[in-house]
């Protein structure tokens, strides 16, 4: 295994506006590579130590959909169950059709939520406006927010197209109803504790906030990078747990999860998180023809979308890696790769939001360099 090219690639990413980089690779529960470089503070003086915390944003979706796959495996919920069986607010959905709002022609199901074919959009401000001003300060709950989302007309009938959206936030509320636990409690009991993960959370304490890597926002208009200080801002809904983007964590904990899934659903300590048959179902392509066309606009070359994860369907596009490799990424550039065929997993973290270069170039390059180094 020769990782020199991969290391050199990571080290030069500061030239592309990415101050902090951290990548870890596991195979068969064994660490095969770890490299971090750059600086973690806004002043550019503190070297990355490998213990920094990052906002995972949409990498949270992989954890949330794994929870749902567990519940499906236990027979507590079905993929094609109506969402309204668990969230009655979703019984009478409307669809925006030109200038009118009409009743939805199809029932929204759990499968539609997981595959981003529910017709929802990513306007959480809609729910904030309806809920936050009308409850005691800081007491808006996940269920209240998700029920409010049902009042906004859908972009299309469920199952007829693909649109990146708050589907997995709604899924988080369904998990709470089915399990009888808060999403954070369910994840802790069924994923984090069994795998010995202690650093992933929806509710960061002072130590987590203190160790957050400096985060930046990319502005495409003038190609500038703005240092953000949003962790100092007051959260208007601190009780809300976003199944689509709420986790904060470090690279070491995230790779324990990815490694377990890559190795047939069993962790380094023998804890079984998910059966292999459920992993196979989880990563199976779900998109209707129109949905695939919409997903292709995201430039995930060689991939389609499964039950909450990208899934490799074409090895003739996008470079190295087998069919069935899957995972997802986050708004600040975090990236998870899971390859069950080779019991291979990788997790990469950075902290630059809105930077298309991360998804179009960095993530594919990392995947290609990983497979090249491992001669796979």
NORVEN-V78070 format. One record per residue. RES is the residue in three letters. PHI is phi in radians with two decimals (NA if undefined). OMEGA is omega in degrees with one decimal (none if undefined). Layout:
BEGIN
res | phi | omega
RES | PHI | OMEGA
RES | PHI | OMEGA
END
This chain:
BEGIN
res | phi | omega
UNK | NA | -179.5
UNK | -2.13 | -175.0
UNK | -1.83 | -176.5
UNK | -1.04 | -179.6
UNK | -1.12 | 179.8
UNK | -1.14 | 179.1
UNK | -1.10 | 179.1
UNK | -1.10 | 179.2
UNK | -1.11 | 179.4
UNK | -1.06 | -176.0
UNK | -1.15 | -177.6
UNK | -1.61 | -177.4
UNK | -1.22 | 174.8
UNK | -1.10 | 177.8
UNK | -1.21 | 179.1
UNK | -1.91 | 174.0
UNK | 1.47 | 179.7
UNK | -1.99 | -172.3
UNK | -1.21 | -176.4
UNK | -2.18 | 179.5
UNK | -2.41 | 179.6
UNK | -2.60 | -178.4
UNK | -2.27 | 175.6
UNK | -2.32 | -179.5
UNK | -2.27 | 175.7
UNK | -2.14 | 171.6
UNK | -2.51 | -178.2
UNK | 0.90 | 177.2
UNK | 1.20 | -179.0
UNK | -1.92 | 174.9
UNK | -1.22 | 177.9
UNK | -1.96 | 179.9
UNK | -2.88 | 171.6
UNK | -2.62 | 176.4
UNK | -2.60 | 173.7
UNK | -2.30 | -178.2
UNK | -2.75 | -180.0
UNK | 1.70 | -177.7
UNK | -2.19 | -172.3
UNK | -1.88 | -177.8
UNK | -1.93 | -178.1
UNK | -1.15 | 179.8
UNK | -1.43 | 178.6
UNK | 1.27 | -176.4
UNK | -2.05 | -175.4
UNK | -1.73 | 179.9
UNK | -1.12 | 173.7
UNK | -1.09 | -177.9
UNK | -1.85 | -177.8
UNK | 1.54 | 179.7
UNK | -1.97 | -176.7
UNK | -1.15 | 173.1
UNK | -1.75 | -179.3
UNK | -2.30 | 168.9
UNK | -1.29 | -175.3
UNK | -1.37 | -176.4
UNK | 0.83 | -169.3
UNK | -1.30 | 169.0
UNK | -1.10 | 173.9
UNK | -0.99 | -176.4
UNK | -1.03 | -179.9
UNK | -1.16 | 178.2
UNK | -1.19 | -178.0
UNK | -1.12 | -179.6
UNK | -1.23 | 173.0
UNK | -1.11 | 176.5
UNK | -1.00 | 179.8
UNK | -1.14 | 177.3
UNK | -1.09 | 175.6
UNK | -1.07 | -178.3
UNK | -1.16 | 174.6
UNK | -1.10 | 179.2
UNK | -1.09 | 179.4
UNK | -1.49 | 179.6
UNK | 1.30 | -178.2
UNK | -1.51 | -180.0
UNK | -2.77 | 179.5
UNK | -2.00 | -179.5
UNK | -1.01 | -175.8
UNK | -1.80 | 172.0
UNK | -1.19 | 173.0
UNK | -1.10 | 176.8
UNK | -1.05 | -177.8
UNK | -1.15 | 174.6
UNK | -1.11 | -176.7
UNK | -1.96 | 178.2
UNK | -2.21 | -175.6
UNK | -0.99 | 179.3
UNK | -1.07 | -177.3
UNK | -1.69 | -177.5
UNK | -1.39 | -174.6
UNK | -2.19 | -175.7
UNK | -1.39 | 177.1
UNK | -1.95 | 178.1
UNK | -2.13 | 174.2
UNK | -1.33 | -178.1
UNK | -2.21 | -174.0
UNK | 1.16 | -178.2
UNK | -1.63 | -177.2
UNK | -2.05 | 172.2
UNK | -1.96 | -178.7
UNK | -2.12 | 176.3
UNK | -1.09 | 177.2
UNK | -1.09 | -178.8
UNK | -1.48 | 179.6
UNK | -2.25 | 178.2
UNK | -1.42 | 177.1
UNK | -1.29 | -178.6
UNK | -2.00 | 176.2
UNK | -1.07 | 177.5
UNK | -1.04 | 178.7
UNK | -1.07 | 177.6
UNK | -1.11 | -175.2
UNK | -1.15 | -175.8
UNK | -1.66 | 179.5
UNK | 1.02 | 177.4
UNK | -1.99 | -176.9
UNK | -1.45 | -178.3
UNK | 1.60 | 177.3
UNK | -1.30 | 172.9
UNK | -2.06 | -176.7
UNK | -1.97 | -177.3
UNK | -1.73 | 177.5
UNK | -1.26 | 178.2
UNK | -1.05 | 177.6
UNK | -1.00 | 179.4
UNK | -1.19 | 178.6
UNK | -0.99 | -178.0
UNK | -1.14 | -177.8
UNK | -1.39 | -170.6
UNK | -1.87 | -168.6
UNK | -0.96 | -178.3
UNK | -1.18 | -171.4
UNK | -1.94 | 175.3
UNK | -2.22 | 176.3
UNK | -0.94 | -175.3
UNK | -0.90 | 175.9
UNK | 1.37 | -174.5
UNK | -1.93 | 176.3
UNK | -1.15 | -176.4
UNK | -1.68 | 176.6
UNK | -1.01 | -177.4
UNK | -1.12 | 178.5
UNK | -1.09 | -178.2
UNK | -1.17 | -177.8
UNK | -1.22 | 175.8
UNK | -1.09 | 178.9
UNK | -1.11 | 179.9
UNK | -1.04 | -177.5
UNK | -1.16 | -179.4
UNK | -1.39 | -179.6
UNK | -1.53 | 179.5
UNK | -1.02 | 178.7
UNK | -1.27 | 177.3
UNK | -1.37 | 179.1
UNK | -2.82 | 177.1
UNK | -1.16 | -179.7
UNK | -0.92 | 176.8
UNK | 1.51 | -175.6
UNK | -1.85 | -179.5
UNK | -2.85 | 177.6
UNK | -2.10 | 175.5
UNK | -2.61 | 178.4
UNK | -1.11 | -165.3
UNK | -2.84 | 178.9
UNK | -1.52 | -180.0
UNK | -0.92 | -175.6
UNK | -1.40 | 169.3
UNK | -1.18 | 175.6
UNK | -1.10 | 178.2
UNK | -1.04 | 177.7
UNK | -1.04 | 177.5
UNK | -1.17 | 176.6
UNK | -1.07 | 178.2
UNK | -1.03 | 179.0
UNK | -1.11 | 179.9
UNK | -1.15 | -176.1
UNK | -1.18 | -176.1
UNK | -1.51 | -175.0
UNK | 1.31 | -178.7
UNK | -2.27 | 170.4
UNK | -1.08 | -179.3
UNK | -0.97 | 179.9
UNK | -1.08 | 179.4
UNK | -1.18 | 179.5
UNK | -1.10 | 179.3
UNK | -1.05 | -178.5
UNK | -1.07 | -175.9
UNK | -1.30 | -170.4
UNK | -1.93 | 177.3
UNK | -2.24 | -171.2
UNK | -1.17 | -178.1
UNK | -1.09 | 179.2
UNK | -1.04 | -177.5
UNK | -1.68 | -179.9
UNK | 1.24 | -179.6
UNK | -1.63 | -177.0
UNK | -2.11 | -171.5
UNK | -1.79 | 179.5
UNK | -1.69 | -175.2
UNK | -2.74 | 169.4
UNK | -1.58 | -173.2
UNK | -2.22 | -175.3
UNK | -1.16 | 173.5
UNK | -1.54 | -176.0
UNK | -1.06 | -178.1
UNK | -1.18 | 178.4
UNK | -1.11 | 179.2
UNK | -1.08 | 180.0
UNK | -1.06 | -176.3
UNK | -1.71 | 175.9
UNK | -1.15 | 174.2
UNK | -1.18 | 177.8
UNK | -0.96 | -176.6
UNK | -2.01 | -177.0
UNK | -2.21 | 173.4
UNK | -2.05 | 177.6
UNK | -1.54 | 176.7
UNK | -1.98 | -174.8
UNK | -1.19 | -177.2
UNK | -1.03 | 180.0
UNK | -2.07 | 177.8
UNK | 0.93 | -179.8
UNK | -1.93 | 179.6
UNK | -2.13 | -177.1
UNK | -1.84 | 175.0
UNK | -1.22 | -178.0
UNK | -1.77 | 177.8
UNK | -2.25 | -171.6
UNK | -1.18 | 178.9
UNK | -1.16 | 177.9
UNK | -1.56 | -177.6
UNK | -1.44 | 179.6
UNK | -1.32 | 178.8
UNK | -1.44 | -178.4
UNK | -1.22 | -179.3
UNK | -2.42 | -174.2
UNK | -1.15 | 179.3
UNK | -1.46 | -177.9
UNK | -1.26 | 179.6
UNK | -1.99 | -175.4
UNK | -1.44 | 176.1
UNK | -1.18 | 179.7
UNK | -1.68 | -176.0
UNK | -3.01 | -170.4
UNK | -1.70 | -174.5
UNK | -1.38 | 171.0
UNK | -2.14 | -178.3
UNK | -2.92 | 178.8
UNK | -2.02 | -174.4
UNK | -1.12 | -176.9
UNK | -1.08 | 178.8
UNK | -1.32 | -178.7
UNK | -1.10 | -177.8
UNK | -1.25 | 177.1
UNK | -1.08 | 177.6
UNK | -1.19 | -178.6
UNK | -1.03 | 179.4
UNK | -1.10 | 179.9
UNK | -1.08 | -179.1
UNK | -1.16 | 179.7
UNK | -1.13 | -177.1
UNK | -1.80 | 174.5
UNK | 1.28 | 177.7
UNK | 1.54 | 179.7
UNK | -1.92 | -178.8
UNK | -1.39 | -179.9
UNK | -1.01 | -177.3
UNK | -1.78 | 179.2
UNK | 1.59 | 179.9
UNK | -1.17 | 179.8
UNK | -1.61 | -178.4
UNK | -1.65 | -175.8
UNK | -2.72 | 179.7
UNK | -1.22 | 179.4
UNK | -0.95 | 179.8
UNK | -1.12 | 178.3
UNK | -1.31 | 174.8
UNK | -1.12 | 178.2
UNK | -1.08 | 178.1
UNK | -1.15 | -178.1
UNK | -0.98 | -174.3
UNK | -1.70 | 179.6
UNK | -1.38 | -179.8
UNK | -0.94 | -176.6
UNK | -2.12 | -166.7
UNK | -1.40 | 169.3
UNK | -1.24 | -177.0
UNK | -0.94 | -180.0
UNK | -1.18 | 177.4
UNK | -1.10 | 178.9
UNK | -1.13 | 177.6
UNK | -1.08 | 179.3
UNK | -1.17 | 179.6
UNK | -1.14 | -178.4
UNK | -1.08 | 177.4
UNK | -1.17 | 179.6
UNK | -1.48 | 175.0
UNK | 1.07 | 172.1
UNK | -1.58 | -169.9
UNK | -1.07 | -179.8
UNK | 1.57 | -176.1
UNK | -2.03 | 163.6
UNK | -2.16 | -177.7
UNK | -2.10 | -176.9
UNK | -1.90 | -178.4
UNK | -1.59 | 177.4
UNK | 1.79 | -178.9
UNK | -2.48 | 167.7
UNK | -1.22 | 178.3
UNK | -2.44 | -176.7
UNK | -1.28 | -178.4
UNK | -2.15 | -174.1
UNK | -2.56 | -179.5
UNK | -1.43 | 176.3
UNK | -1.39 | -179.6
UNK | -2.15 | 170.5
UNK | 1.56 | 176.5
UNK | 1.77 | -171.9
UNK | -1.28 | 176.3
UNK | 1.99 | -175.2
UNK | -1.56 | 168.2
UNK | -1.04 | 178.2
UNK | 1.69 | 172.4
UNK | -1.11 | -174.2
UNK | -2.58 | -179.5
UNK | 2.69 | 175.1
UNK | -2.87 | -175.9
UNK | -2.39 | -177.1
UNK | -2.35 | -172.4
UNK | -1.09 | 178.1
UNK | -1.79 | 173.6
UNK | 1.81 | 174.2
UNK | -1.07 | -174.1
UNK | -2.62 | 178.0
UNK | -2.07 | 178.0
UNK | -2.21 | 179.9
UNK | -2.26 | -178.4
UNK | -2.19 | -178.3
UNK | -1.12 | -179.1
UNK | -1.10 | -177.9
UNK | -1.89 | -176.3
UNK | 0.89 | -172.6
UNK | -2.03 | 177.8
UNK | -2.53 | 178.1
UNK | -2.56 | 172.9
UNK | -2.41 | -177.9
UNK | -2.21 | 177.8
UNK | -2.26 | 169.5
UNK | -2.60 | -174.5
UNK | -2.53 | 177.0
UNK | -2.21 | -176.5
UNK | -1.50 | 172.1
UNK | 1.18 | -174.3
UNK | -1.88 | -176.5
UNK | -1.02 | 179.5
UNK | -1.02 | -179.6
UNK | -1.08 | -174.8
UNK | -1.49 | -176.2
UNK | -1.36 | -173.7
UNK | -2.14 | -171.0
UNK | -1.10 | -176.9
UNK | -1.07 | 176.0
UNK | -1.08 | 178.5
UNK | -1.11 | 179.1
UNK | -1.07 | 179.4
UNK | -1.05 | -179.4
UNK | -1.09 | -179.6
UNK | -1.22 | 176.8
UNK | -1.12 | -179.1
UNK | -1.19 | 176.8
UNK | -1.14 | -178.6
UNK | -1.13 | -178.8
UNK | -1.54 | 179.6
UNK | 1.00 | -179.8
UNK | -1.95 | none
END
